[in-house]
Amino acid sequence: MALAKFTSDGILDACAEEVLANGGDVRIADIASRLGAPTGSIYHRFGSRQELLVRLWLRSVGRFHVDYLAAGDQDDPERALLAMAECVVAFSRDHQLDAVAMTLYRHSRLVLTAPESCREDVENINVGIHDRLAVLAERRYEHTTERHRFLVRLAAAESPYGLVRPYLWNSVPASLPEAVVASSRAILALGD
């Protein structure tokens, strides 16, 4: 059996490069040109442009989750949360193509619009992250409330991502990790 000349990962890699260069307005023809493949090879693996972009988003988010969950695998909950916050910056700096691809969609909207072939994966992509943050909130605060869970999400995910996002298409400033950790530490302290 012959190996396929154009793999799904190879197509997704070319798509990620096009997203970095052109944003979400990528065309299948441009991806095919970058890859040196006929457009039919892309449509053979991905039923539509939207499915291709959603699969790229899912792969990028999945890659990020591996690093993010590993950063939070520490005994001390505050240290774990701060490491997760810093991981947002480190991943964005070290994996620019994935970080930019993660900007293609907002999860809350994609759950409603994803192609049927991707819907279940989209719906479940963040389950492990939500579970880990909930456990860390319970460990960080003695009597955990909804406010505490909000502060944990804000400190470990939303604030770091908001701070790094303007730099995704260029270079992440060297001092940004320190600023993110300081911000996240201050946010966590609001729950004490």
Number of C-alpha atoms within 10 A of each C-alpha: 3 4 6 8 9 15 13 18 11 12 22 22 18 19 26 27 20 21 23 19 14 11 15 17 10 18 14 19 14 14 23 18 13 15 18 11 15 14 15 12 16 23 14 10 14 18 12 14 14 14 18 22 22 24 20 24 25 20 18 21 18 16 15 19 19 10 15 24 18 13 19 24 16 14 10 12 19 22 17 22 30 24 22 26 30 25 27 28 27 18 17 23 20 12 15 21 21 26 27 23 26 22 17 17 16 10 17 10 9 16 17 11 13 21 17 10 13 18 15 12 15 22 15 10 16 14 9 12 16 13 11 15 23 18 13 22 25 17 15 22 17 10 9 14 13 9 11 21 22 17 22 26 22 19 26 30 22 16 20 25 20 13 16 21 17 11 17 20 16 9 13 19 11 10 8 17 21 12 14 25 24 15 20 28 18 13 19 24 12 10 16 9
